[in-house]
Amino acid sequence: MTTVRTLLEGKGRAMFSVEPQASVLDAIRLMAEHQVGALLVMRGQALEGIVSERDYALKVILRGRSTADTVVRDIMSSPVLTVTLDTTVQQCMQLVTDRRVRHLPVVDGARVVGVVSIGDLVKAVIAEQQQQIEQLESYIHS
C-alpha cells in the first residue's frame, strides 16, 4: 500500500504558508500565485491552522466581511487534521471523506514536512488501480 512518504517523494514537499496575522487578501493572493486551494497557517515552525478557499467563501464572502481588513487567524480552521509519513493513501482517503477536508498537512514529529491534497490522493489511487489491472492482465495472458 502506498504511504504518504512515497506520495511526497513523487510530488515533492513544496508547501505554502501564511502567518496568522496576515490579511485574508494577502492569503488569497498567495493561493492564486501558487495555484493552490489552501495555505498552512504557521507561526514560525508551529502549525496553527489551515486556511482554504472554502474558509474564505464561508467566513468572509458570505458574512460580508472585508477581505483586506480580516486577518487569517479569524477564519482559519483549527485544530488541523494532520497525517504522518507512514499514513497510507487509503487512510488519507478515509479522512478526507469522513471529515470533508481537501488538504492534509503531513507532520514528522512536531515538524510539518508537506501537504497532500485530495487531488494527490485520487491520482495515487488511480495509479495503484492501473498497476493492479496491468498485473492481472499480464497474469491472464501468461
N, C-alpha and C positions, 0 to 999 in steps of 0.2 A: 504494500500500500504506500502511496506517495505521501510524504510528510511535507510540512511547511518548509523545512530546511531545504529539501530538494526543489520545491517550488521557487524559493528565493534564489537558489543557485542558478536557476534558469532565467528568471525575470530580473534579477538584480535587487539590491536593497535600497534603492532610492526611496526617500520619504521626504515629505514636505511638512513643515510645521509653522506655527504662528504662536506668538505669546498671548497669554490670556487678556492682557490689557490692550491688544491691538484692536483697531476698529474693524467692524464687520466688513466695511468697504474694502479695507486692505486685504482681509482674508479672501473675499470673493475675487478680487483682482489676482491674488496669488493662485487660487484654484484655476482661474481662466488661463493664466500664464503657463501653468504646468499641465493643463488639461486633466485635472483630477477632480473627483467629486467630494473629497474630504481632506481635511488637514488635521494633523495631530496638534493638540494644544499643549505646548511644552513650556515649563519654567525651568530654564537651564536644561538639565538632563532628565528632569522629572516629568512624567506623563500626567497631565492634569485633566485632560478631556480630549474630545474629538469634536470637530465642527464640520458639518456636511451641508450640501445643498438643501437637503431636507430640513435641517435645523433653520437655515436661512428662510426658506419658504414658510415654515410653520411659525417661527418665533419672531420674525421681523416683518416680512411682507404681509401675512395675514393679520398681524396685530397692528399694522400701520405705523411701525417704528421706523426711525431714521437709520438707514444703512451706515451713514457717516458718523452718527452720534452714539450708536450702540456698540458696546465692546464685546469681544468674542466670549469672555467668561460668562456673560449674561445669557448666551444662547447655546453654549457648548453642551454636549452630552457628557455626563459624568455621574458615577464612575464609568470607566471604559471597560468594555468586554475585550479581553486580550487572549491570545493563544501563545503557545511556545513553539520552538523549532521542531519539537517532536510530535506536535499535534498532527493528526492525519487530515488529509483533504476531506475525507468523509465526515470526520468530526467537525471540521470547519463548516461544511455544507449544512450540517445539522444545526449548528449555532446560528448561522445567518438566517436559516429558515425559521427556527423557533423564536429567535429574538428580533427578527425583522430588521437586521442591520445589513449594511453593504460593505463595510470595511472593518478589518480586524487587525489592530496593531499586534506585532509579534515581539514578545519580550524574551530576553535571556537573562534570568535573574531579575534585577531591577532595571536593566538597560533595554531600551527599545531598539530593535535591530532591523525592523522592516514593517511593511504593511501588506496584507493580502486583501484583495477586493473580491467581490462575488464574481466578477469577470475572470479573474485569475483562477478561481476555483472551478468555474464552469469549463474553462479551457483545459484544466488538468483532468477533470472527469472525462471530457470528450477524448482526450489523448489516451487515457487509460482504457476506455472502451474500444477505441480504434485498435489499440495494441492487442486487446483480447480477441477482437474479431479477426485480426490478421493471424494470430496464433491458432485459432480454431479453424480458419480456412486452410492454413498450412497443414494442420493435423488431418483434416478431411481429405485433402488432395494427396497425402503421402501414403 
